[in-house]
Amino acid sequence: MISPQCCFKYLFSGILGLSLILIQSSSPAQTVKKEKEFLKNQAASLTSSGHEQLALDRADEALKTWQESTKIYRQLNDREGITESLINQNLAFQALGLHKQACNTLLEALKLNTILDICDPILQQPAIDQKEQLTAVIGKQKPTSVNLLGLQNLGEVLRILGQLNESETVLQETLTLAKLVSSSKISGIYLSLGNIEQSIYQQLQDKSSWIEEPLFREQIANIIPQKAQKSLWYYQTLENIPNISKSAKLQAHLNHLTLLISWEKWLSNQPNQANLHQKVNQQIRVLVNQIDDNSSAFLELSPEPSIHARLNFANNLSQIPDEQLKSIAIRYSKLALKMAETINSIRWLSYSFGTLGKLSTQTEQKQAYFKKALGFAQSIRASDIAYQWQQQLGLIYQKQGKTELAIQNYNAALANMTQVRDSLLSSNGDLQLSF
């Protein structure tokens, strides 16, 4: 049986061959012009197809499609097309969990692959030298739309890889470039900067939970509020940008809420922070109402980001001790599930059922949700999702006195967690420790 990929390849070759035959009767100059137009249209078509494939959870196919478009742009010597198609390849690598490859692809897109070694912590220079070099090379980039997009993606990938200082430097320099041309990318860069500061804040919070030396622990405790405030400043700056889109404002609100809830929990365990704790608690309530009152913003996102946003909101609401908010969380989770069913996304079906499992109060229903969530995760061998539901099922079986089943699920969860920790995050010790 011929695979769909082979059919596509043969069809593309046939169309290309036929088109070349048809234009051979033209003059040499016209022939070259028509051939270039055809190839450019074909590359644009492949680019669109890749985005459609990625939206349907077919990242491996999207990667191959964008690799084909890159070849055509190289043939045309179209520098901007090459850069854009390499940035697209990075999106596919990220969706496949191959973040180091995504990082290196972005360096190639921005022509930095022969200058920088920031995708592998083992090859890194001292922090001061690295920051100076990053500042210098990024400052030389032209502030074009495609370059700014590539740099913002580079900052995001470095954050995922745990290269937090490098990510912060890249994003701050990118913001400086974007301001030179009043780029529309500024709001997205502010969001990325807020996220990186939140990641640094979270890493510090993780360290403070296991460090026993009192002086060092006190030093970290003093830095944590600074990083929280800096992240909040970026989110609030983004939210106050005139004429910002509803979807961009929603993403800032959701990340803002995640940070406030985490910070409120940390403050509740800190002496002499009662006033700040109360202030943050009030901010949480105001922000929750703003997000729910403007729920139409979820509809402005494409399907997968919309599902992610709804589940993000639901999970945040579940951490606030309020039964009315829990019912709102269930409503958002069910809307996410319906959308995941519509686009038939296995990963998001798993996340949706798992979130409903965490929100359910009835043991039988909770167990049924987690089993469905686990079944979807295992069907695509998603160990990064499966361990969460195996852990939850282990807890349920333990409470039911079904010790053998509980141990089986705990062991499976540990095996999957170890696999994620070793394979995905092997290059970064701090990220491993946090995980």
N, C-alpha and C positions, 0 to 999 in steps of 0.2 A: 504493500500500500504506500502510495506517495504521500509524504508529509506535507502539511500546509506550507511549511517553510520552503520546501523544494518547488512546490507549485508557484509560489510567489517569485522565487528566483528565476524559474523558467519563463514565467509571464513577463517579468521585468526585462529579461534578456531579449525576448521576442519583440516586445514593443520598441526597445532601443534599436534593435536591428532593422525593423520595418521603417522606423522613422529616419534612420540614416540612409536607407535606400531611397526613400521618397525625396530627400533633400539633395541627393547627389546630382540631380538634373539642374540645380541652381548654379549661379556663378560661385567661384571659390569664396569670395567675401560673404555672400549671402549664406552659403553653406555653413561657414564657420559660425556666423551669427545665429542661424537657426539651430545649429547643434548646441551652442551654448545656452540658448533660451530653453531648449528641450531639457538639457541636463539640469539647468537651474530649477525648472518646474518640477522635475523628477525628485530633486533633492528636497524641495519644499514639501512635496507630497509625502516623502518618506519621513520628514520631520513631524508632520501632522499625524501620520500613522503611528509613529513611536509614542507620541503623547496619548493617543487613544489606547494603545496596548498597555502603557503604564497605568492608565486609569482603570483598566480591567484586570489589574494584578498580574500582568504578564510581562514582568520586568526583564526576563531573559530575552524575550522576543523584541522588546523595545530596544534593548542594548544592541542586538544584531541589526535592527533597522537603522538606528542612529550611526552605527559603524559604517553601514552602506552609504548613508548621506554624507558622512565625513569623507569617504573615499571620493565621492563626486565633487565635493567642494575643493578637495585637494587637486583634483584633475582640472578644475576651473581656476585654481589658484585664488580662490575667494577667501581672503583672510578672515573676514567677519563671519562668513558661513562656517569655516573650520572651527573658529572659537565657539560659536553658538552650538554646533553639533557636539563638540567635546563637553561643553557644559551639560548638554542633555544626557550624554553618556554617563556623566557623574551622577545624575538623578537615578539612572537605572542601577548603577553600582550601589548607591545608597539603599535603594529598595531591596537589593539582594543581600544587604548587610556587609558589603565589601567596601568599607569606609576608607581603608588605606588606598585601594585602587581608585576610589572616587577622588581622594585628595591628590594623588599623583596625576590623574587626568586633568584636574583643574589647573595644576601647575603647568602642564603641557599647554592647555588652552590659553593661559596668560603668558606663555613663553618664560616661565620662571623655573622650569624643571632643571635647567643647567646651573641655576644660581642658588636655589634654596633646597635644603634637606629638612623640611619641617613635618613631613608625614610619618616619620619614624623617630620616636623619642631616643632610640639607641644612638642615632647619628647626630643628635643635637649638639649645638655649641652652647657655651655658658649663656645664661638668660639675658645678660646685658648686651653681649655681642649679637645675639639672635634678634633682640628688639631693634637695635640700631640698623641691622641689615634689612629686616623686614620694613622698617620705616623708610629706608632709602630706596629699596626696589619698588615698593608700592607707590611711593611718591612720584616715580618716573612713569607710571601707567597713565595712558590717556583716559580722561573721564568719560569715555563713551558708555552708552547704555549697556552694551554687551560686556564690557570690561567690569563695570560696576556690579553686574549680575554675577559674573564669575568670582569676583572678590568676595561678595557677600556669601556665596555658596562655600567658598574656601573657609571663611570664618566659621560658618555653621558646621562644616565637616570636622574642622579642627576641634570644635567644642565637643562633638560626639566622640572623637578620638581621645578626649581628655587633655588635649593641648590647650589648656585654658588661657594661659598667659599669651601664647601665640595667637589664639583666636581673638582675644581682646585687642591686641595690637593691630591685627589685620582689619578688624571691623572699625576701629577708631580712625585708621588711615583712610579706609574706604569712605567713611562719613565725611572726612575732610575733602576728599576728591568730589564726592557727590554735591557738596555745598558750593563748589566752584561753578557748577553748571545748573544749580537749582533742580537737581534730578528728582524724578518721581519715585526713585528708589529710596529716598531718604527715610520714608516711614518704615520700610522693611528693614533698613539698617538699624534704626532705633529699636525695632522689635528684637533683632538679633543681638544687639548690645545689651538690652534688658535681660535676654535669655542667658547670655554668657555671665553677666554679673550674678544672676540667680544661681547658675551652676557653680560659680566660685563660692557663693554664700552656702550652698548645699554641701560642697566639699568641706568647707570649714566646720559646718555643723556636724558632719560625719566624724571628722577628726576629734572634735571636742567631746564626742560620746565615748571614745575609747582611750584618749590620752589621760594618764593618771598624774603626771607631774603637775602640781598645782600652779606654778608660775606660768608655764607654757599654756596651760588650759585657760588661765585668766587672760593671757594675751590674745588668744583666739576668741574668747568671749567678748573682748572689746572690739574686735574687728568685724564680727558677725553683723551687728546693727549697721555698721558703715556700708557693708556690701549690700545688705537688704535695702537700705535707703537709696543707694546708687542705682540698683535695679529698678526700684519704684520710680525714681526720677526719670529714667528712660521710658518706662511705660506711660507715665503721666504726660511726658513731653509729646510722645506719639499720639496719645488720646486727644491732646489739645491742638494738633495740627489742623489748620483751617481746611475745610472741604475734604477731609480724609474719608475714605470709603468705609461703609458700614462693616465690611468684612475685615479690614485692617484694624478697625477700632475694636471689633469683637475679639480678634486674636490677642490684642494687647490686654483687654479686660480679663480674658481667661487666664493668661499667664500672670497677670497682676494678682488675680484671685488666688491662684496656686501659691504664690509667694506669701501673700498675707496670711493664708491658713497655716502654712508651715511656720511662719514667724510667730504667729499667735501662740502656737503650741510651744515653741522654744521659750517665748517670753513668760509663759505660765509657770515655767520651772526656774525662773531667774529672780533672785531676791531684789528688792528695791526697784522693780519695773512695773508696778501695779498701774500707774497712770498710762504709760505707753501701751501696756497690755489692753487696757480698756479702750484706748483710742483706736488701736488696730482692730479690735473686735467690732467696733462701730463701723469702721471702714469696710469690713467684710460684709456686713448687712446691707450697707448702701450699694456696694458693687454687685452683690447678688441680685438685688432688685433692678438695677440698671440693665444687667444682662438679660434677665427674664422679661423685662418690659420691652426690650428691643429684640425679641426672639426672631423677628423677620430677617435679622442679619445672618442667621444660620443658613437661610435659603440662598444667600448670595455666594456662598462657597460652593465649589465643585463637590461631587458626591463624597469622595474619601475624606477631604479636609472637613466637610460638614459632619460626617459620622464621628471623626476624631474629636471635633469641637464639642459635639453633644455629649459624648462619653466623658470627655475632660470635665465638662461642667457637672455632669451627674456624679462623677467620682469626688469632685470637690464638695458638692452639696452633702454627700454621704458622710463627710468628716465633721459636719456641723451638727451638734446635738439638738435637732429640731425635727419633729415628726412631719410637720407641714413641708419642710424642705426635702425630706426624704421622698415624699409622694411626688414632688416636682422632679426629683432625680430619676424616679422610676419612669415618669412620663418621657423625659428626654432620652432615656436608655431605650425605651420601646420605639421611639421615633428613629433612633440610630439603627436599631435592629431591622425595622421596616426598610430603611434605605439600603442597608447591607444586603438584604434579601433581593431588593430590586436590581442592584448591580452585581449580585452573586459574588461578593467578595468573601472568600473563606476566612481570611484573617480577621476582617471586621465582624463577621458573624460570630467568630470565637470570642472576640473582645466584648461584643454586645451581650451575648449570653452570660459571659463571665461577670460583667458588670451587674446584670440583673440578679445573678446569683448572690453577689455581695450585698445587694440591696434588699433581697427577700428576707422576710422574718420567719417564714414557715420552712421547717427543715426539709420536708419532702420536695417542695418546690425549689428550694435552694440547691439541693442535691441534683435534681433533674437539670437545672440550668448549668451547673458546673460540668455535668456529664456531657451535655451537648457541646459546651464550650471546649472541653477537652477533646471530644471526638473530631471537631473541626480542626483544632490545632494539630492533632496527630495525623490527620489526613494529608496535611501539607508539610509534615515533619518540622513543625515550628516549635523547637524546644524552648525558644525564648518566650513563648506564650504558654506552652503546656505545663511548665513547672508551677505556674501560678495556680492553675486549677487543680493540679495534683495535690498541692499543699492544702488547698481549701477542702478538697474531698477527704484528705487525711484527717483534718480537724473534725469533720462531720462524723467520719467512721469512729474516731477516737471517743467522741462524746456518746456515740451509740453503743460503745463497748465492743465494737468489731475491730479488735486489736490487729488481727492479721491483715485485714484490708487497709487499715490505717498505716501500718508499717510498709506495705507494698506501695502505697501512694507517696509516702514520705521518701522512700528510697528512690522511686522514679523521679520525684521532684528534685532530689539532691543530684541525681545523675544528669538531669537536664540542666540544672543550674551550673554544674561543673563544666558541662560541655559549652554553655554560653560563655562562661567566665574564661575558659582556656582558649577557645577558638576565636571569639569575637574581640576580646579585650586583652589578648595576650601581651601586647606591647606596652601597656601602661599600668604600672603598679598601683597608682592612686585610684584609677578607675576600677581596677579589679577589687581593691579594698572596699570602695563604696558599694560595688555591686554585691 
